[in-house]
């Protein structure tokens, strides 16, 4: 009997950092590739600046439970999210760290890490709101979960229907994140 293959992801940061958008783009990319997907959103405070996180489960098979308590992957865009979700990642899992806002080393040596200065990339592009797309680009580049062209198509579909003027900037952030990030295997390496 074939074991179900699924990836459980938590995306976390401050409200207003585009956490839900990252989750939506991963979900749309998964659907483009014909995968099954579920997602949920939680807010620590109902306002911009409060804690927010989203979960996404991507699977080749049916998804029995949409809840994510022990993620395989965490995408953390700020320090409070790092402190909260680093311990929850499964051993052998993956964590993406926005080094612009997380000024500490990982405490775990049993998970792989993607380092990306997402906020700095967004500043270089002239709009802090695209740090989320830079982080997503780094995640797609190094995780192998989805093809880059699926995420690009998902972004084109979403922004073309909502605000086509934002598409070029968001695609630039996605590509910059892919190229300006680095990946470290879980072999006891720490630091930046």
C-alpha positions in Angstrom: 0.0 0.0 0.0 1.3 3.4 -1.0 2.0 5.9 1.8 0.2 9.2 1.3 2.6 12.0 0.5 1.7 15.4 1.9 3.4 18.6 3.0 2.0 20.5 5.9 3.0 24.2 5.9 2.7 27.0 8.4 3.2 30.6 7.2 3.6 33.1 10.0 4.3 36.8 10.6 2.7 40.1 11.5 -0.7 40.9 10.1 -0.2 43.0 7.0 2.9 41.0 5.8 0.9 39.1 3.3 0.7 35.8 5.1 -2.6 34.9 3.6 -1.4 35.8 0.1 1.5 33.4 0.4 -0.9 30.6 1.4 -3.3 31.5 -1.4 -0.5 31.4 -4.0 0.9 28.1 -2.7 -2.7 26.7 -2.9 -3.3 28.0 -6.4 0.1 26.7 -7.5 -0.8 23.2 -6.1 -4.1 23.2 -7.9 -2.5 24.2 -11.2 -0.3 21.1 -10.8 -3.3 18.9 -10.1 -2.5 18.4 -6.4 -5.0 18.4 -3.5 -4.8 21.3 -1.1 -6.5 22.7 2.0 -5.8 25.9 3.8 -6.8 27.8 7.0 -6.0 31.2 8.4 -5.7 32.4 12.0 -5.2 35.9 13.5 -3.8 36.7 16.9 -5.3 40.2 16.7 -7.9 41.5 14.2 -5.7 44.3 12.9 -2.6 45.1 10.9 0.4 44.4 12.9 -1.1 41.6 15.1 0.2 38.0 14.8 -1.1 36.1 11.8 -0.6 32.6 10.4 -1.9 30.5 7.7 -1.7 26.8 7.1 -1.6 24.9 3.8 -1.6 21.2 3.2 -0.5 20.0 -0.2 -0.9 16.4 -1.2 -0.9 14.0 -4.1 -3.6 12.0 -2.3 -6.8 13.0 -0.5 -6.3 15.1 2.6 -7.9 13.6 5.7 -7.3 16.4 8.1 -6.8 20.1 7.2 -5.3 21.0 10.6 -1.6 21.5 11.0 -0.2 21.1 14.5 3.3 19.7 13.6 4.3 21.2 10.2 6.8 19.8 7.9 7.6 23.3 6.8 7.4 26.8 8.4 7.8 30.1 6.6 8.5 32.7 9.2 8.7 36.3 8.4 9.3 37.8 11.9 11.0 37.0 15.2 7.8 36.2 17.2 6.8 33.7 14.6 10.2 32.1 14.7 10.1 31.8 18.4 6.6 30.2 18.3 6.9 27.8 15.3 10.5 26.7 15.2 9.9 24.1 18.0 6.8 22.8 16.2 8.5 21.8 12.9 8.9 18.1 12.5 12.5 16.7 12.8 13.9 16.6 9.2 11.6 19.4 8.2 12.3 22.8 6.7 12.1 26.4 8.0 12.4 29.5 5.9 13.7 32.5 7.9 13.3 36.2 6.9 16.8 37.2 8.1 15.8 40.9 7.8 13.5 40.6 10.8 14.8 37.5 12.6 18.0 38.4 14.3 18.9 35.1 15.9 20.3 31.7 15.0 18.1 28.6 14.9 18.0 26.6 18.0 17.4 23.4 16.1 20.0 21.4 14.1 17.6 18.7 12.9 15.8 20.8 10.3 17.0 22.3 7.0 16.9 26.1 6.6 16.3 28.6 3.9 17.7 32.0 4.6 16.4 35.0 2.7 16.5 38.7 3.5 13.0 39.2 2.2 12.4 42.6 3.7 15.7 43.9 2.3 14.8 42.6 -1.1 11.4 44.4 -0.9 13.2 47.6 0.1 15.5 47.3 -2.9 12.4 46.9 -5.1 10.8 50.0 -3.6 7.9 48.4 -1.8 8.0 46.6 1.6 4.7 44.9 0.8 6.4 42.5 -1.5 8.7 40.9 1.1 6.2 38.0 1.2 6.7 37.3 -2.5 10.5 37.3 -2.0 10.1 34.8 0.8 7.8 32.7 -1.4 10.3 32.7 -4.2 13.0 31.5 -1.9 10.7 28.7 -0.6 9.8 27.6 -4.1 13.4 27.7 -5.3 14.7 25.4 -2.5 11.8 23.3 -1.4 10.9 21.5 -4.7 7.3 21.4 -3.6 6.0 23.2 -6.6 7.4 24.3 -10.0 8.3 28.0 -10.2 6.1 28.4 -13.3 3.0 27.2 -11.3 3.6 29.9 -8.7 4.1 32.5 -11.4 0.9 31.4 -13.1 -0.9 31.6 -9.8 0.4 35.1 -9.2 -0.6 36.1 -12.7 -4.1 34.7 -12.2 -4.6 36.4 -8.9 -3.1 39.8 -9.7 -4.6 40.0 -13.2 -8.1 39.8 -11.7 -7.5 42.0 -8.7 -4.8 44.6 -9.6 -2.9 44.0 -12.8 -0.6 47.0 -12.1 0.9 45.1 -9.1 1.9 42.0 -11.1 5.3 43.1 -12.4 6.5 44.2 -9.0 5.3 41.0 -7.4 6.9 38.8 -10.1 10.2 40.8 -9.6 10.1 40.0 -5.9 9.3 36.4 -6.5 12.3 36.1 -8.8 14.6 38.1 -6.5 13.8 35.7 -3.6 14.6 32.7 -5.8 18.0 34.1 -6.6 19.0 35.9 -3.4 18.4 33.1 -0.8 20.5 30.3 0.4 19.7 26.8 1.7 21.4 24.9 4.5 21.0 21.2 5.0 20.3 20.0 8.6 23.9 19.0 9.4 24.4 21.1 12.5 25.4 24.3 10.6 24.2 27.6 12.2 24.7 31.2 11.5 24.2 33.4 8.4 
